[in-house]
Amino acid sequence: MSLIYLRQATLADLPAIMPIIANAKALLRADGSPQWQDGYPDEAAITADINNQQSWLLIVDGQVAGTAAQVVGDNADYHEITGTGWQNTTDTYATIHRIALNSAFAGQHLSHYFFSNLISQAYQTGIHNFRIDTHNMNKRMQAIAASFGYQYRGIIHVAEPGDNARRAYELNLD
């Protein structure tokens, strides 16, 4: 039986995190997606997540199996949205960003465990509204969002060059 848990990342984890990010970029490129193909997220972005205590790791038997940022608070990219728009516009929300899994753990459905733990961690602090965005070509992320009950709300534009339109999703828990 594997020991699986969530913990905050430290700067000492960067050597384990960056190859996971590089692999995720290659996977998106192989899918034909322009997402994450301009250098982002880079070590500076991950370092900022760590320094802001927003970087989380999924640990499996002592190894880093996944990395993600969970940001609590307003995201300027979410101010303008086309489509139905946000259902909850008053409560503080948490957004999962820069999520990637270690290819050595492929096929173990750890993305579901990781999402569940990130949502639970924020929920325990009083957050009941969650958002996520992804490129139209990132079908994996869209499927994960749907499996957790995230509802598609429309298109937002992120502060990145190039194809910056993103599908935006929201999850509201009681």
N, C-alpha and C positions, 0 to 999 in steps of 0.2 A: 504494500500500500504506500502510495506516495504522500509525502508531506507537502501540502500546497498552501501558500499564504500570500497575503498582500503586505508590502511594506514600502515606506517612503525611500526614495533613492538618495544617495549621497554622491558627492563628487568622485569618491573612490569607485563608484559603479560605472563611470563613463566608459572604461575599456570594454565592459560587457554590453553596454547599451548601444554604442555606435555601430557595431557590426549588425545588430538586429535592425536598426534603422536602415542601414545600407541594403540589407536583404529585402526589406519591405519596399524600398525604392525600386530595386530590380524587379520585384514581383509586379508592381504597378506598371513599370516600363514594359514588361513582357505582356501585360494585359492591354497595352496600347494606350494607357492612361497618361495624360500629361501631369497628373498630380504628383507632387514631390520630385519633379524632374529638373528643378532649377537650383538645386543645392539645399533647399529647405526640406526638412528640418536639418540644421547643421549642429555642430557641437556647441556653438554659442546659444542656440535656441534651447537645447537640452540642458545646458549649464544654467540658463536663466530659470528654467522650470525647477531645477534642483534647488537653486538659491532661493526661489520663491516658495519652496516647500509644496510644489504642485506636481512633482514627478513621483510616480508610483511604479513599483515593480511587482510582477507576479513571480514568485519564487516556487520552484518545484524541486524538491530534494536538494536544496541548497544552491541550485543553479538559476540564473536569471532566465525566465521563460518568456517574459513579456515586459514591455515598457509602455507607459502612457502618462499623459499630463491630464490632471483633472483640475480645471480652473473654476473657482467659485466667484461669481460676480459678473458684472456687465461686460459684454463683448461688443465693441463698436461695430464689428462686422455684421452683427445681428440687428442693428437698428433699422435697416431698410430690408424688407422682405416682400417678394411678390407672392401671389397665391392666396391661400386662406389666412396666412399670417399666424403669429403666435397666439395660442389659446390663453396662456397665462402671461400677462405683461406686468404684473405687480410684484410677484414673489422673486426672491433671489434664486438664481439657478446655477447649476453646475454643468460644465461642458467638458466632455471627454475629447481630448485632442491628441494627436501624435501617437496613436496606439499602434503597436507593432508586436508581433510574436516571433520568438526565436524559431527558425526553421527546423532546428533539431527536435522540436516538440510538435511538428506538424501532424495533423490528423487526430489529435487528442481532444479536440473541441475545447481547448483552453480559453478561447476568446469568450465563450459564454461564462466560464468561471470568472474570468478577469472582469468582464462587464458587471456581472452580478456583485462582485466584491467592491468595485468602484462605486456603484450605485448605493450599495448598503453602507459603505463608509460615509458617504455624503449624507445619506438619509439619517444616520445616527447623529449627525451634527445639526439636524433640523432642515435640511434641504429636501424639498419634495418636487422640484421642477428641474428637469434635465433637458439638455439640448445637445445636438451633435450635427455636424455637417460633413458632407463628402462629395467628391466629384461624381458626376453622372455615370462615369465609366467604372466606378468602384462598386461593383455588384456585391462583393463580399461584405463590405461595410453596410450596404443597404439591407442585405439579408439579415445581418446581425441586429441592426436597429429594429427591423420589423419583428424579429423573433422576441425582442424584449418589450414590444408594445409601443415603441416610438411611433408617432404619427407624422407623416410627411406634411410639412406646413408651407413649403414654397421654395423659392430660390433666393439665396443671399449671394453677395459678392465679397470675397475675402481680399485683404490688402496684400495681394501677391501679383506679380506681373503675369501676363499671358492669360490663359484660360482660367479665370478666377471665379466663375459661376459654380456654386455649390448647392446641392440638394440639402435642405435644412429639415431637421426632425426634432420633435419634442415629446417628452414623456412626463406626464403629471401623475404623481402618486398621492393618495390620500394620507 
